[in-house]
Amino acid sequence: MGDDSEWMKLPIDQKCEHKIWKARLNGYEEALKLFQKIEDEKSPEWGKYLGLIKKFVTDSNAVAQLKGLEAALAFIENAHVAGKTTGEVVSGVVGKVFNQPKARAKELGTDICLMYIEIEKAEVVQDELIKGLDNKNPKIVVACIETLRKALCEFGSKIITLKPVVKVLPKLFESREKAIRDEAKLLAVEIYRWIRDALRAPLQNINSVQLKELEEEWVKLPTAAPKQTRFLRSQQDLKAKFEQQQAAGGDEVEAAPVDPYELLEAVEILSKLPKDFYEKIEEKKWQERKEALEAVEALTRNPKLESGDYGDLVRALKKVIGKDANVMLVAMATKCLAGLATGLRKKFGTYAGHVVPTILEKFKEKKPQVVQALQEAIDAVFLTTTLQNISEDVLSVMDNKNPSIKQQASLFLARSFRHCTPSMLPKSVLKPFCAAFLKQVNDSAPEVRDAAFEALGTAMKVVGEKAVNPFLADVDKLKLDKIKECADKVELVGKKGGGGGEKKEKPAAKAPPPVEAPAKPSGPPKKAAPAKAAGPPKKGKPASAPSTKSKKASDTKEIVETELSPDVCEEKAAAVLPASCMQLLDSGNWKERLASMEEFQRAVEQMDKSEMPCQALVKMLAKKPGWKETNFQVMQMKLHIVGLIAQKGSFSKTSALVVLDGLVDKTGDVKCGSNAKEALTAIGEACSLPWTAEQVVSMAFTQKNPKNQAETLNWLANAMKEFGFAGINVKAFINNVKTALGATNPAVRTSAITLLGVMYLYMGAPLRMFFEDEKPALLSQIDAEFEKMQGQSPPAPIRGTKKAGAEEEGDAAEEEEVDGGAGDIMDLLPRANISDKITSDMVSKISDKNWKIRKEGLDEVAAVISEAKFIQANIGELPMALKGRLNDSNKLLVQQAINILQQIATAMGPSLKQHVKNLGIPVITVLGDSKPNVRAAALSTLNAWVEQTGMKEWLEGEDLSEELKKENPFLRQEMLGWLAEKLPTLHTVPADLMLCVPHLYACLEDRSGDVRKKAQDVLPTFMMHLGYEKMSKATGKLKPASKDQVVGMLEKARAVMPAKPAAPAKAAVSKPPTSSAPAAKPASGSCTFPLTTGVVGKKPQVKAGAKDEEDKSGPIFIHVPNSKEQRIKEEKTLKILKWNFNTPRDEYVEQLKTQMSTCLAKWLQDELFHFDFQRHVKAIGAMIERMEAECEAVIGCLDLILKWFTLRFFDTNTSVLMKALEFLKLLFTMLSRKNYQLNDYEASSFIPYLILKVGESKDVVRKDVRAILTMLCKVYAASKVFPFLMEGTKSKNSKQRSECLEELGCLIENFGMNVCQPTPAKALKEIAIHIGDRDTTVRNASLNTVLAAYNACGDQVFKLIGNLSEKEMSMLEERIKRSAKKMPAASAKQERPQREHPTNPNATFLRKPAQEEVPNKLSQARAQHAHLEQPAPSIPKEFQLDLDVFENNHTCASDIPDLVQHKLEEVLEPVMIPERKMSSVSPHFDDIHNSTASTINFVISQVASGDINTTIISTFNKTFPCIFFLQIDEVLRQADKAEAMSGHIDQFLIATFMQLRLIYSTHMADDRLDNKDIFKLYSCIIGNMLSLFSMESLAREASMGVLKDLMHGLITLMLDSRVEDIEDGQQLIRSVNLLVVRVLEKSDQSNILSALLVLLQDSLISTAGSPMFSELVMKCLWRMIRFLPQTINSINLDRILLDVHNFMKVFPKEKLKQLKSDVPHRTLKTLLHTLCRLTGAKILEHMSMIENRNESELEAHLRRVVKHSANLSGLKSDKSTEKGDDKVIKAKVSDILSEIFKKIGSKENTKEGLTELYEYKQKYSDADLEPFLRNTSQFFQSYVERGLRMIESEREGKGRIQTSTGEFTDSYLPSSSAVPISSNGEDLNAAAYYERLKILRQRRGLENSTPEEDRPPFSSLRPSVASSTDMLHSKLSQLKESREHFQQVYKILTIH
């Protein structure tokens, strides 16, 4: 006891966990007091006890435990954090309290559980209690059951989930313990109180005695519904309401009944089907078929079935119903089908569309049992789907000849309507049904009529008379009364429970709100009312119905008037018109008739509306002469009076018909036409435009007067703008418009096209579908008209009965919106029924085991759909067949099936909705495919479907959640990404979206990072629709760790949750019913952004006014060091939103505002984010003023500035946009001047949005955007801009596509083919696709871009663009030809303006000669820095020359020499202008610029762009390019400067081989040029490249493509016979020969080997080339092969094998053998054999870059070679040990040597044979060659020995150059060559060289006795091939020495 004092001093929380029980008891007591004292539920004190509460309830001491339980209860009741302890505490209560003997402990344990339920933790408590039911201790089980019962009794079935409890009940009834069974019985009675008969099904299998006892207890229960007596913390308002009701003595609203289905366990039946079911069901004996059906019937009796693939079973049952002759079996199969539908419910919806037509057709049976079974089946099927999905099928049988089918179809619809709500029966669905019923109302069969009356009555009961009456306009009163009588008798399914009238009205009044509730869970009421006009008015509809009716009757409904006889008309007219007027109406004198009309007019003007007899008056006007009036003045008056009567009186359609014909006849009249049109407009206002227009147009085309027709169409176009488009009968107009388009009169066609343009404003893109079959010329005119209208919104209607019909129109608009926008228009398209074309053979083909047959079937389906173009919803058995192909093992077929589904979406239109469940959902499954291309195709198809169906059908039911449940990372990430894109666009979603939430939470913790990211992205959009509360509540079932994480994410998502698009979306839909996608995007953007910025900007507006001007004096841009880098880092780690959107959402604007707050002055930020656009203009002006002064800070926050301007691109205000573009032009000029380069982060958040504006309809905007894109290339690599522009070509906006294509062409022109990304081939293929575009400008732009590529790379472009159709290829070829003809003139014209403005920095990338006017600021900025830019323009100006084009020019020039001569003389004087620029270039390389890199760029540009015209004119100028070659050579020869060339090698080589090509194609063909000059230029080029390729580090930088072109140029040069005619031509060829060897040795071995392979392939394909070309390429390859043992480690084998693979694809083995020579085949074999020998079996691992190995024979060949070499190596290894095999080996050796000597003996392969012989001797030094040489001639033997010596000397490095060059030379020199080189490759001795030297000296006119040192360099050849290098360098040094002389001459010429 002495220790008491110690623990007494401890704090409470430590006492509570003390070892001594008394200390704990004391601690619990004090804790209890403390818990009762703490008033703040969020006090930090509670946190101390979080971990102790479980110990409170599980204390081992019974006395302490009791007190601990009391303290725990107080804690749970008062602490805010108590919910975190639920799981562990309840688990402790179940395990350690419920087994206690003391009743008080159990009571407290139960109270704790109930308290946890009260604080919103019912699910956790329930889970723990249900776990306790499995405890072995019966006391615990009893206590758990009792606690569950109490919880249900107090909180009710809404809080306690009954399904898991009901599930365990049968098990409890089977317990051995009587106490458990008794408690279970009490629980069952309590459950029955709440759900009544729903409990019977789950308990039907318990012991019959127990069931009887339960029945007895259930009978005793009161019939009144039980009421919740205890409420959750969140239900306190409900509690107060309940108490008020109790006090008032009112009854609570009855709770919704529980569905018994939800309490049942699903049964799996597919595996239980008899194994031979499908065989038996096909048997001929009906008894066997009956057995099979009986087995299925037994299984389908299960009330709830497990989901699965029931497709085969449904098909089998359907076949029995449709085709079996035995009615008993039909009835059985029908019952089975009904059982499946009942057991599967919504999951059966997939099959509903297949069985409904069969059931309806079977109603022709008259046997009652069959009919009853069919009725039950179709009713069950209806509950699994929607009326829209089966409407097509039902409507198709409504016209059936069989009255039974018509009757049963109507009765089925009547029964179905009872299950519907008004929202489920929109006008679009009801209209066709009512039309069908109205036909049946007049049917001869009474049962059909009665059924139709019943269906109409039911529809009227569901949607109300107001909605149905418009469809019953032509029904007489008797029938209408009968319909109303039927409506009164109908009892709807939702109202059955009610007894009295009040109860019936309440659910009816409350029915609509639940449907609309999700639309606005959190919106403020003020906004909701105007935005959703359909909300409150719907609630008030029953009350306001009478007033609405009367209003419509007077204003909006048509005035019905019977036709009056002429006498009555005269009588009525006489009563209101003067007598003189009546008498003179038909007078013969026109003046009297005019006077009569004037009196008529005065009388009408003074008449009151109620007194005006409109019909009588217009009939008087029509009285003779009527509309045949010859005097135009009288006629004008008459027409004016008609208009007056229509405006002032109650003008009916009857009256209108009297005058319309006459009015139409006068519309084309020059004098009376305007009056006629005014009268028509007045009639349109009186009788509605749709009716008037339909009458007028049909009359106009009946009259066949083209003038009238044209003017009528013009009137209609104008009237549509004035009245709006509502109610217009599009179909009728389209037929008339088609007639007009085919008219011979051009005025009629023009008017028709104008009318179509107006209709396009309202209908959008779908309108074009009606005119697909028109002639191309006409179609292009229509497209041009549509393009004019694109981006415009339709004008607000100014005429018509708009106000009166506002409410009705609002409802209609809402329904149209729900149905999917353009649905009505799409419905008008003529659609073909293809169900009969989908034959059983086709379906069986699609399901065949052989994939080729399956492919055939799919091809046939695609052909059927393509042919039909537009199809009906009925596609027979196709859905099930296609669904099977979506999981085909062959991915090609999966992709084909997906493409067909996309095709179906376009062809079927809105009717596609009924196929969403059976075909659409399986497409989502394909998103889980591992192949990206398959997933991409599936996503594209999915979007195409959603475009037609809307999202509602996809989100309904469990299908989407089931897909998300699958743990497939690909499926999840694609699906979540798709939902993130689609959900923000919806303003209502079905409640079933909630089913996806648990799986969404699972995705947030998925292993895959991509899945987690996508889940986080979609979280705010889910919350937008479901609300934070619901989503937070759904976290209750998560594990504690997961829950904390998810709740944190929910909080973050809540902060960035987007606003619902309710109001803007509604407005957008109601104004233009449909608009094209490109027009819609900017519109939505412009709506969203100002709204958000408006809210943000309201406070700053007030403050800005209060601020002094002095506040604006400081810097506006604030430089924060490293802030940009931090933002980049945050975006990469996903801490902030990535700047990537279609339209800017609120969260992006808020994020940008937060980021800019640290970088901008406060006042400027307030202006930038103000809702007033004028403030934006003001802010941009301020930024322009300060930009230069604060340029460093501007660059520091450049990313944010660019982002803000991207938001401005979504504004519709032109003034802001123009100001923004002005700023951007100045900004990029400044950045360029500062040599700043944009980083990828800045570029990616700006360029895509800039490119959006390049498609702007306004020219001035497009012009500025193009200028910015031009400037952009100075601050961001053109090759990186290229992909953004490529993405822009995919836009739906044709202007954007064409502008992007033009920009691409510009880039290719200015930067060459290397700018094309990712590769020129891929880029050009994408560009070439647009050659087939519908739009002319896009086609032209695409052709121009490909032309630019052609100018850059010549004929190679045809390989790069891939396969084009014949039409497209002919267009391209024509364009190339035309450009070749136009170029000489164009170049002459463009040259002069470019030279006149050498200092214009925009000249760099301008593609159009017209210079845009630069704003003042921009020109000032340029002027300030002009001194920096002075030398620069010379570089880009030169770059504008296109060598290929010039080559073509000179080709043309040679065709018409006189014309060229004339032009040259004409421009001789002005040519001197650019020489001033040239003279400013210093001959000393280092003095040109400070920067070496820029100098090299400049010099290379001069190398690439020599002026060809001046070159042709003057031999002197020919040396001008040599100067630049010498400058490059000077760099290459200085070791310290040679490194500066690094990075420029490709650029230099491209420029060089372009010069080679220029010489080859142009200069060599020009007789006026001296060969010496050509030789000089060749010498410079080859000397440069020899210097370059002597430096291995630089040579290795040359890329594969460049090497390929270089080798092509060099080999072409060697084969050019014209070179021989040049003096020293042979020596030139040998120099080239040496250069080729250098290139092969020094280049990157992978690149050069790839280049040679591609070159060989191209040369073999080309039929135009010389066969020698291919041979020389192969010789190069043989040389490469020989050195493979030394270079194998540096070669990229994967790449080489890919090239070989591509080669073998084009040239399979068989094709290679068909070539004239077998050398290519053997070359390829030798290459592969060598690679295999050097790498062994590992070579098979280097095929990673080959996508489809089956496309070529490479893999098979390699495997054969590897296997063969393995066998051969086995032979060699065994040679030393196995003597028995000596003979075999000798035989093998003999064969090998025989093969070698055969090669040596053959003319073609002698070199190859000698090489193999040498290698063989090296390997087997003791090999005896005597037997093989014995029988040969002495010449052959000496030839072999000489050849071996040569190879030996080459290998040892003694005469490597001589031998290698000799090897090329003996082949490269033409046969006519007189050079003394032996054909067998002998060494040339000194004497031979000396002889040749003599000849050369004689040719040069030199004496042979001249001392050696005085000889010119080119004639001083040493007896070695290598001497060509020295020769070339000598020549180059000579040119260098003369360079100063040239410079002097230039200066003199410039001065003069």
Disulfide bonds with the S-S distance in Angstrom:
none
